[in-house]
């Protein structure tokens, strides 16, 4: 709320809200542009597949048990990648 100097009126402004998807999309866009720039200008290796998966897994952490389970998944996921059906080297 913004109150004027005479305290007779107040104006409320609602800030635009961003979803997690909006933030992820913006991040992906920025990273993709920088990657393309790196390939063109800095001899980075080009990637012929898709840079980003179509969807992502979103979960709200509501308690400590959930936090630890998700943390373990994040830590251990790269270790399990070679066993994944989508992995090809």
Secondary structure by P-SEA (a helix, b strand, c coil): ccccccccbbbbbbcccccaaaaaaaaaaaaaaaaaaaaaccccccccccccccbbbbbbbccaaaaaaaaaaaaaccccccccccccc
